Amino acid sequence: MQSERTGPSPRVVAAGVLAALAGISYSSWVLEFLWSSPLDPLRSFLSELDALHRPHRDVYVTGDVIAACCAVLAAGLLLVPRPRFRGFPAITAVIALAVFGVSTISDALLPIECIPGVDPGCPSEPSGLFPQLHHIHALTSTLAVVSIFTVMIAATVAAYRDKIWRPLKTVGTVVLGVIGVSTAWMLAADNLGGDFVLGLAQRIQVGGMTVWLVIWGVAMSAPVLRPVRWTIGDRLPRYRPVLHANPRWLPRTSPQSAYGATSSSGSVPRRRRGATPPARW
């Protein structure tokens, strides 16, 4: 059994590069460590970084918009004019990627107005399991998180079932597990009393999403090793019989007698000089 490398089409490679760029641009929040801010990274939401009237807001919004545009373009390349992957999980992952892009653009263009406890006169925002019922930004953030989770779960199922995107079966599954644990941690910290460093949990979650999108992009763009079956005839040279053009060299007796076969009288006739072996096909 041998293997051969088969590369993806240029459209799939371009989509993989765009998916990786979307993940990298989605991590613009790491720039908060480059300048001073009254927000505590261990206890603040990432949405508070691009609130209205916050310094460096344009940097975070630009990163989110670039990530969203890359995600929508990647989904378009994989779906139009026809899907580049087969199977319900793979197509679901691509469609959810487009929804993630649209939700992220809405999330960046519809920020929160102020930050409770930081901006004077800002009313306290309700939390709980459904804060999206109180603010449109919370709704768009929830849609973005649900869609990216749909992407990750559907793509992982496709990697196991349809034998595509093989890196998602190994390192991608580990990253997905870390994202799931950090998400449960963040939800518990947001709804339970006490200091559970909610901001750290969300930063681990979003950082894991960045890493997962890069892994998915690499998995789409990388060549695939496919097994190739071969037989003995594919390796051994084929021998063709050589026929003499001069009938003088052809044997006058039968092929069996020319090679010493026993005659009806029991004697073994001698091989004629110049007899040519019979052709074997």
N, C-alpha and C positions, 0 to 999 in steps of 0.2 A: 504494500500500500504506500503510495506516494502522495504528496500534497503540492498544490500549485497556488500561487497568489493571484487572486482576482480583485482588482481594484473597483471601487464604486464609481458611479457615473459622476461627471463634473457637477451636476445639479446637487447630488447628495453630498459631495465634498464641500460645495459652497454652503449648503444648509448646515453641515456640521461645524464649519468655521463660524457661521453666524450664531449658532447655538452656544458655542464656547465664548464668543464675544459677548453674548447676552449675559452669560454667567459672570464674566469678569466685570462688565459694566454695572451689574446688579450689586457689586460689592463696593460701591463708592462710599459707603458709610465708614470704611476704615480710615478715610481721610480725617475723621473727627479727632484722631490722635495727633494730628499735625498742628493743631491750634487750640488755644484755650477755649473752654466753653463752660457755662454754669451747669450744664447737664452732666449727671453722673452716668458714665457708660454701664455701670452695674445695675442701675435702677430706672433708667429712662427708656422709653420706646424709641425705636428708630424713626417713627413718623414725626417725632418732635424735632428731629434735625432739620427738616425742611418745612417747618411751620412758617406761617407768614411773619415777615419782619425779623426773621432769624438771620444772623450773619452766615455767609457762605451757603445760603439756601440754594442759590443757582447751581452750585457744584453738584449737590445731591440730586436736584431735579434733572440736570443734564444727564447724569449717570443713569437714572431710572428711565428717561426717555430713550436713550440710546439702547439700553437693554430691551425695552419694549419693542422698539423698531426692529432690532435684530431678531427677536423672537417671532414677530409677525412675518418678516421676510423669510425666515427659515421655514416656517410652517407653509407659506405660500409656495416655496420651491418644492416642498415635499408633497404637496397636494395638487397643484395646478401644472399642466392640464389634466393629469391623472396621478393617483397616489403612487409614490415610489416604493412603498412597502405594502405587503399584503398582511391580512389578519386584522381582526377587530381590535386587539390591544394596541398594535402599532399605530393604526389610524386614529384611535382614540387619543393616544399620546400626542400625536401631531396636532389634532384639533384643539386639545387642551392647551398646547403651547401657544396657539394663536389667541385663545381666550386669556391666557396669562399675559400676553403682550398688551392686549386692549385694556385689561384691568389695571396693569401697571401704569400705562399712560394716564388713565383716569385718576389713579391714585396720586400721581405726581402733579397733575394739574388741578386737583381739588384738595389742597392741603388743609390741615387744621388751622384755625385762626390764631389761637394762642395756646400757651402751655399753662395748665393750672399749677399754682405754686411757684412759678417762675415769673410769668408776666403779671404785673399788678392789674387787678380787676377782672382777671379771667375766671369765669365760673368753673366749678368742679365738674368734670365730665363723668357721666356714669360709665361703669365698667360692667362686669358680669359676663355671662355667656353670650349675650346678644347686644353688644354695644353698637352694632351697626344700625340698630333701630333708632339711634339718637343722633347719628352723624353720618353724612354721606361718605366722608373719608374712611370711616370704619367699615362701611359697606364695600367700598372698592378694595380695601386692604384684605378683607375676608375673601372676596372673589379671587384676588390674586393668589392668596395662599391655598385656597381650595383647588384652583386650577393647576398650580405647580405641583401639588400633591397628586393630582390626577395624572399629570405627566409622568411623574416618577414611578408611581405604582403601575400604570399601564405599560410603560416602557420596560420595567423590570419583568412583568408577566410575559411580554413579548420576547424578551431575551431568553427566558426559560422555555417558553412554549414553541416559538418559531425559530429558535437558534440564530438570532441576530443580535447585534450589539453585545458581543460576548463580555466586554469589560463590566457591563452592568450586573453580570452574574457573580462577580467576585468583589472588586473594590466598590462598585456602585451599590451593592446590597449593604455593605458595611456602612457607607455614608448615609444611606437611607435609614438605617437603624439609628444612627446618631441623631438624624433630623427628627425622627419620631420621638425619641426620648426627650430631646430638648423642647419639642412642641408640647408634650405632656407636662413637662416642668414649667413652661411658660404659662400654660392655662391654669395650672394649680397655683402658681405664684400670683396670678391676677385675680383669683377668686377666693383665696384663703388669706386669713389675716396673718401678719408677720412679714418679716423681711426675707424673701427667698431669692434675692438678686434677679429679678425679672428681666432686667436689661441684658444680663449675661446670657440668660437662656435664649432670648430672642436673637442675640448676635451669633450664638452658636448655630441656631436654626438657619438664619439667613446665610451665614458663611457656609454651612453644609449644602444649601441649595446652590450656591455658587460653584462649589467643588463638583457637585453632581452634574450640573449643566456642562461643565468643562469635560467631564468624563464622557458624557453622552455625545458631545460634539466630536471628541476624539474617536469614540466607537463608531460613529457614522462615517468618518473620513478615512479611517484606517483600512488597509486592504485585508481581505479575509482569506484564510488558508482553507481550501476545500480539498477533500480527499479525491484522488484520481485512481481508478482501478485499471490495472493492466494485466495482460495475459502473457504467457511465454512467447507467443507468436509476435507480440509487440516488441520484444527485446532481441530474439534470435533473428539472424538474417534469413531471408527466404531464398532457398536454392532452387533454381530452375534446371530441368534436364536439358542437356545439350544433345541435339539430334544431328547426326552426320548428314551432310548434304550429298556425299558420295555413296551411292548404294553399294559400291564395291566392298565397303567395310562392314556392311550389315551381315549378320550371321545367316547361314543357309539352314541351320537347324533351328529347332524351337528353343526358346529361352531356357527351358528346363534342362534340355540336353546340353546346351552350351555351358551350363554351369555345373555339370557333373551329376545331373539327376539320374537315377537308376532306370534303365530301359526295361521293356517288357521281358527281355531275355535274361535279365538279372545282371548283365554286365554294365559297368560304368564307362560310358564313352568318354574319350579324352576331349578336352576342350580344344576347339579349333583355334588355330593361330589367327589372331586378328579379330576374334569375336568381340563384339561390343556389348557391354552389360545392358540389360533392358532398362528403358527409361522408367523411373519411379516418380510418380506425380504426388 
